Amino acid sequence: MLGATLKTGQSAVYELGKDRRGYLVPARGSVEIDGVRIEARDGAAISDVETLVVKALEDAELIMVDVAV
């Protein structure tokens, strides 16, 4: 389990790996992942991604779970 706080415009990069899965939830704020906007308390299931880039569209607090397949 991971957590991060991003200010508007900041990005976070995470090496997830194609053999792993992630589940990301912004606890506060909104973010963008590969052009998809994710709002606070929405969940994003992430798979088949080597490198995950999350960009804050507004100040955001993130929680992500990284699990093996």
C-alpha positions in Angstrom: 0.0 0.0 0.0 1.3 3.4 -1.0 0.3 7.0 -0.3 1.2 10.4 -1.9 0.3 14.0 -1.7 0.5 16.1 -4.9 0.0 19.8 -5.5 -1.8 20.9 -8.6 0.3 20.2 -11.7 2.7 17.8 -10.0 3.1 14.3 -11.2 4.1 11.1 -9.6 5.8 8.2 -11.4 5.6 4.6 -10.2 7.3 1.6 -11.7 4.3 -0.8 -11.5 5.4 -3.5 -14.0 3.3 -5.4 -16.4 3.2 -8.5 -14.1 1.5 -6.5 -11.3 -1.8 -4.8 -10.8 -2.7 -1.5 -9.0 -5.8 0.0 -7.6 -5.6 3.8 -7.1 -8.0 6.1 -5.2 -7.7 9.8 -4.8 -8.9 10.4 -1.2 -9.0 14.1 -2.0 -8.7 16.1 -5.3 -8.7 14.8 -8.9 -5.9 13.3 -11.0 -5.3 12.2 -14.5 -3.9 8.8 -15.6 -3.3 8.3 -19.3 -5.7 11.0 -20.2 -8.5 9.7 -17.9 -9.7 12.0 -15.1 -10.2 10.3 -11.7 -12.2 12.2 -9.1 -11.9 12.0 -5.3 -13.2 8.6 -4.0 -13.3 7.1 -7.5 -11.2 4.0 -8.0 -9.0 3.1 -10.9 -8.0 -0.5 -11.6 -4.6 -0.5 -13.4 -3.1 -3.4 -15.3 -0.6 -4.0 -18.2 1.3 -0.8 -17.4 5.1 -0.8 -16.9 5.3 2.8 -15.7 2.3 4.6 -14.1 2.2 8.4 -14.3 -0.3 10.2 -12.2 -0.8 14.0 -12.7 -2.7 16.1 -10.1 -5.4 18.3 -11.7 -5.9 19.9 -8.3 -4.3 19.3 -4.9 -4.7 15.6 -4.2 -4.0 12.8 -1.7 -3.6 9.4 -3.2 -3.8 5.8 -2.0 -2.7 2.9 -4.1 -2.5 -0.8 -3.6 0.1 -2.7 -5.6 -0.4 -6.5 -5.9 1.2 -9.4 -7.7 -0.9 -11.3 -10.2 
